[in-house]
């Protein structure tokens, strides 16, 4: 998913840490709900169905 | 011997009439071949009987009970159903009793997340939705039939069997005075979810049944709350459940709530338990008036239907043909649309004007309508009662987001019943200019109503037979009779830009109708007897319209 709108490496690192800390702060019982909400919000902000489904395919790879 | 149970007499608002058994001619040695027999005197059967009478056919209606239906049944009627009821001649009775509504609110816990708004247009005679208990609708339909002697209603007649040959259907019945048989050229099975005819002919409905059991209760309470659809997801009064409230005439409220998987339906049905749960909810919404329980029952959502709504000479309508979830008020509204679709076809076939194959188009048009309902209802039901962990997670995510993001609240939209467009119908004109129009109802869609300069409505001028709506055609087109068909002729209705046009012509001095229908001079719409558009053309060509009429009537 290397598109012109990719995050800079610095920002990617910041998102990585922020997400990790947010999940730690929420605790396991709220993590799934939070991630589902986050996905809907990001999808809405992206505004493009194809990009969202491609992202889902990418995320589904190599889960085991 | 079939002796129906006496109707309940302890209702808090409705006096159930008792209709006596009348000995039919078949029990005294006669054996006429009836044109059409309707099995089931519920709303779909009664609407079909009146629709048939409008088209000149007198039906026999067989009903096993001796009164109208009790219980928590259909409640909300769409604009399209109100328009159909208008044609049946029951509008005065219905509108005097019913409650009209245009708004709805959905809550997550105790905060509002979605507002449903169905604006009422000045073009249309009726509002988007009314609430009326089914027992009232049935009572008004029976009164209408009796007042004008439109059909033969046979109460206390229970179907015990049926057979059919190439020419007729024979039905076996049991009555308070014993058994008899009758013969009919065609039978309309409007005998409900547990259709005896469906059973008799060994027909199965297929589809999906949804998880989740709902408890439905009608309560009588003197509440000042407005007539709106209210839905609560996970309310503090009933954590984890979904609740719905709808106001009905006579101070009744319909309360639906979902039972959780860990709740035993039999325990939940106990009056004390119901009272506690409803009281807890009334407390939540600040309702302090005393109330009583009228009725309660359990409900499970199904999306199942027959593969074909026609079985030889038997045609299935309403719940006998399809069961749809209640969310979105699609059940009886689609049954009324069935009756509206079937009656004119049946009448035309019986009169000899149409080939029997016209009746095949009933299933070809109404079954896709059911499948579209399934699609909508499955989405609503999956939101109301999530069927899996994934659906529950996303539903909860949407609800939680909706507290701050209005776009997420749209996911809680109950998707109220919409009329179905017969866009792919085999009856639609083979060649028309539908694609060229930029406004107006498309081919297959129900004709949109419009307010006329005299304050009346366009729909009042349509039907009961086919109507040709011609724009600017008041300058006199060729005569268009209907050769070879014993149909009461095509009604020609011209729309004129003149302020004072000829009689039977609609005045449109401001071009309002032209605009609403995307029309230009010489443009015309062919309207079916059920009010749907069969074809529309930019230029009126009698030969083309004639061909469309032949196709429409399978002549």
Interface residues (C-beta under 8 A of the other chain):
Chain A: X32 X33 X36 X37 X39 X40 X41 X44
Chain B: X393 X394 X396 X397 X398 X400 X401 X405 X407 X408
